[in-house]
Structure formats: C-alpha cells, structure tokens
Amino acid sequence: MKTQRLFTILFLVMILSACAPRTAPSAVPALSPSATPVQMTSTSVPTMTPSAIPTPSRPSILAPRVPAVSAPISVENIGQLTRLTSLGVGDIWGINLSPEGKYLEVDSSTGVQIYDASNLKPVAFLPTAIYHYYHYNTTFLDGDTKISASNSYQGYIWSLPDGKEIRHVYFLHSDAQKSPYVPTYQSIPDAAWQKVFVYAVPFQKTGLYQVDTGEAIYTLDYNAAQAVISPDDRLVALNTGDKLVIVNYEDGEVLQEIPETGIKSLFFFPDSKMLASIYDNQVKFWNMTDFTLIDTISGAGSGIEYEFSPDKSVFVLHTNKAFRFYRTSDRVLLNGIGGNGIKFTADSQGVFVDNGSGQIAYYVFNEDRSKMTLSSSLAGKGFASLQNFSSRLAVWNSVAVSTDNNDILTIRSTGDPHGDYIKSLLVLDVPSGALTSVDVGDRGTNGFWGMSAIWLPEMNTFVMLMETPEGIHELYLLDQEAKSLTPIITAAPYRWDLAISFSPDSDLVAFARGNQLVSWDIKNGGYWPIEFTPSELVDSYNFDTTIHFSEDGKLMTLSDAIDVNRVFSTADYSMVSQSKEGGVWYGTKNETSPDGRYSAWTSGSYQNFSVTVVENGNGNAAIDLASGQEVDFAFSPDSRMIAVSTSTEQSSEVTLYDLSTGQPIFTDVGYYIQGTYAPKVAFSPDGNYLAIMTEMGYPQIWGIP
C-alpha cells in the first residue's frame, strides 16, 4: 500500500512539475492554495552539496485568519475543541441561493460556506461532521435566518448571519455511531426533526423513532427497499420488493398491502391524494383514499425519473428517450419531447427544453395547463448535453434563467465524443436579443465537462459551479461586460498531503503537499506556496516527509521521502541550501513529550502500524494507544495529551488521549477528514491550536473558541 502510494506521488510530482502553474485570484478571500508558485530548481542529487539559491521576496496570497481562542487546549476544556478554519474548502458540489436572495450557500466536503450574495464576500463557515464522500442536503429555514444541513445519518441547524450552531442531531442511533456513514442507510426526519422514519438500516428495525433519544415510537416487520412519506405526513408507502405497503405515519397501523414486484421508486403527489409507483416502462397511480389502482401509463421507457413544476401544476416523466409533460390534476399528456434536459421558469409559466441538436426550445403553458406551445428557440446547448457528463441536477436544470426571465445562460461545447468539454458560455438578453459569448478556455486538466448555475439578482449575473473530468469542482462568477470568468473557489492540484508543522512562535503553519511546500501565516492571513522539481527519480521511497523549524523560526527544513533536505528562509521563502541524508525512516517516528515524562513511537509493517506510549522511569508497561493502516501522533505542549491519527480501509480519524490515564478524551469521528490515510497532526507551541492535515484536503486549525 505504502509503496503503491509513493509511486503515485512520484508520478503526480513528475506531471505537476512539468505543468504550467495556475494563477489564483486575488479579489476573493479564503481561496484554495492554487496560486502561481515560484519554481525552484534543485541540483542533481549524486553530487549534492549545500548551495544558496536566491529567490526574490514576494507578497503573500490572501488567506483566512484563524479566529482568536479563549484558552489553550487542555484536558479540562477538550469537550469544547472545535474546527476553527481551514486554508481551503475542500471539494464543493452544490450551490443554492437563499429565498430572500441575501446569501449564496456552497456545499463542500468540509462544511457549508455562506457568502453575501451581493458581493460574494464570506459571511460564515458552518462545519459539519458529515462523512465527506456522501453529500448532504442543505435547506434555508425561516426565510434567510437559518440553514440546515443533513443526510440520512445526522443533521445540523445554524442561525444566520452569525453561523451559530442551534442544533446537531443523529437520525440513526447505534453502538457503531462512530463508523463512517453508509449511503444505503436511510432515514426521513419530520420538518421539526422531532421524529424520524428509518429503513434499510441493519442495526435498526424499520419504523418511526424519536430523534433525540432514539426510542422507537413503533417498528414494522418489513425490510423496505424504498419508503416515502406523504406531504401531509399522514401516510408512509413502502416497497418491500414483493409488496407495496401503505402505513399510517403516526401510529404504524398497516392500512393496505398490495402484491407488487418490480417497483423502482415511489412518489406522492403534492396533495397527498395519489401515489405513483415507477417500474421499467410503466408508471402506476394509486388512490390514497381506498388504495385502488387509478390508471397506468405504459411505454414510458426504462430508467424513469420525475419532476414537478415549481407550482406543482405540471409533472414530467423522463427517460433516456424523451420528456413527457402531464397536467398534475388529471394526468393528461400535454407533450412528449426528445431532448437532454429541461428547466422550468420560476413562475411555472413555461419550460426550456434542450432538444439535443444545439437549440434550446421555449414552451409556454396556457392558464389551465391544458396545452404547452412552442414559443421560441435560441442557440446553445443545455448543461446536460455534454456527452461525458451525466447529472440529475443538470437534467432538471439544463439552462440557467434570471429571476425576471430576461437572461438565459446556455453553453457551446467542443462536441468531441472522446472529450466533450465546455467551449464557451452563451448569455441571451431576451429584451434586446443580444447574445454574449464568454470563452471558457482550457481550465482544469482538459477543461470543464459539467456545470450548474444560479442567477444572483444583486450582482445581475450568474455564478457557476464547474466540474472537471477528475471530479473536481470550482466556482466562478460570470462577468458579462468583460466577457470573462472570475474565480471564486478554485481547486488545488491533486496532490498527496505529506507533513505539517508550526513555527516556534505559533504564527506559521508549514505543510507539504506533493512537490509543493506552503507556509501559512495564521495570525495575519496570508500564505506562500513554493514549488520545486523532484530531486531524483528512484525506484521507491523509504522516508517520511517532515518539516522542521530552526529555534529562532528563521529557517524551515523540508526533508522529503527520498531523503533530500531543502532549507528555506521564512523571511522571503528563498531556498537557502540543499543536502542529502538525515531523513526519518518510514514507520519509525519516535518522540518524547516536552517535559520528558513520556515517550511515544510508531511500529509495525505493511498496513498494520500502531502508536505506543510509555511513562519514562517508573517501570510502567507501554500502552498501545491505537493502530491502523497508517498512524501519526503529536504531544501537546503541556505534556498532558497526545493526538493520534489512524486510518482504516474506509475512513480516518484523530483521537486525543489523556496521558495520565491512557484513555481517549476526544475524537473527531472522521470529522472533516478527507482520504483514507492517517492525517498528519501537530500542536502549536503555545498550545492554542491543533493542526490536522488530511491526505488530500487542506490544513484544518482546531482550538477552543
């Protein structure tokens, strides 16, 4: 595992060092560390001798300041330990505008980012402990005053704009609560998060539970593959594989069992009077008063999905063949149209349809929704038309439209079947008929092949979430006047994160990722990325990457995995010298606590390492604190705690132990941890901060707020 990983690192380093550096924007704070680096060139390794390599001084790149703490981290206040900030947001996958238009919300792997929708300045960061591989849902509550984030496992509610956490609950309860969230587990909480319906969970029976206590209100003897709750919270419909079961939501009374097989999904109509069951090539509609079959739509095709218009007056059935539009009240077919994606207008008076041939058709509905008529068409493709990109979000939001329907955003793509990327963005001003084309250019590795967009009324333009072929997402603002894209959140290159360390005065956090060394001034808000070419191409790596500061903090030394040491000045980040030998042999970390009372070390072999600690000089037996495929540890400055990180096949976590007892006193339970290798950990010398460096994420700074 380690050798394979290190080969991967070497390969990435070779590629990245050969690529032109990317430019980070300077107008928007809290960006991922992807700014233009200074390229450092090393001498050849076989004849390596210390040599001065001058580099000009340069200003830092804008980065977040770490919030002030109320006290150093201690055994007594460890329960208050909180993630304070991160240099980057990790990956982002969703954007939403608040109902009143005040905030832009961005879903990320480290939490929810809130921006002022009038200027895109950061308002609040809302951290979540939701396992990052499985996306969560966000919803604004009470207008723009609150926001929630949840998945089937847990949920949060915060107030806005202060970002104060109001509530954090678990919807699933078990002794294995520390295990990573499994996406097949399902729960449906009520609007108030007082009760939750649980199904498809091995350690909990299907049924209704109290959220706060986990106590069952009732349980059912069904193994349900799907469950849906009616909008009026009166009924639950279950698909058990061989039956369609209708249950009273409040008390669990089984109202009807209908023998049915082959059900793919279920949905209630907005008035709760009718239930639809979807199969391959047909949809059945059931009366929820007497539970009888009303009618059946056949020949709909396979892979059926559905969507309602914003006012619920029209619903659509979509297959890979066509979109079929029906009037909700009586299921009358209005039209069947081939295409890749659609977008209803906000007022539900019309719908845009991407017909798949480079044209977007606009249809309007008459008042009683008995007809839909082609009104006009415009050049361009929808977001779901890209040949290598498939997203349910893009299918139902295939174009972006301004609130007043006067601005319409579409795309033009390369059309290459082997790599169909976005070539340009097209914005149609409906009143004037003017069409603005904005070149996207070659961004990411090959370009962008997926996107979604939202209209920002206060800024009078669109903000766009763009996806690269590597699955990385970036956020851009469209500048129609300049015909350009302004980066808001950009992704750092895909690189392994290797080491992290604080300066003696606790002002700097230095970390290594791939062939880049970054120094982050956490007190003043700035960072400096330094890149260098690989010093030697070898068959394998044998050393752990480490970072050390001189006692006066003026120099920092990076020792890489092939035992090459580079010394940099913290005054101007020039490389002062370079030498060989002195690295830390892989898997043999040994440290003594600052007061000399304890010793700790790592030991083990392939995918099985452990952290052991012993109190020196009193004859006590050594204690194995934790083990995993990879491990790391760091003593606290007061010598009372040790932070230990571990990894398994599916997750990684950081646990703090009380050295006087050997017992765990805090664990992040996979909190913000990205990747399946053990994060690197470090305490600041002043005891105020704990830094966590994840495998492919960003430095996280923890403390007592």
Helices and strands as residue ranges (DSSP letters): H 2-18, E 38-40, E 61-62, G 78-80, E 82-86, E 92-97, E 103-108, E 111-116, E 122-127, E 137-141, E 146-150, E 154-159, E 165-170, E 186-189, E 195-199, E 207-210, E 216-219, E 226-229, E 235-239, E 243-248, E 254-259, E 265-268, E 274-279, E 282-287, E 293-298, E 305-308, E 314-318, E 323-327, E 333-337, E 341-344, E 350-354, E 359-365, E 372-379, G 383-385, H 392-396, E 400-401, E 407-413, E 422-429, E 434-439, E 450-456, E 461-467, E 473-479, E 484-489, E 497-502, E 508-513, E 516-521, E 526-532, E 543-544, E 546-549, E 555-559, E 564-569, E 575-580, E 584-585, E 590-592, E 598-605, E 608-615, E 623-628, E 631-635, E 641-647, E 652-658, E 663-667, E 680-683, E 690-693, E 700-703
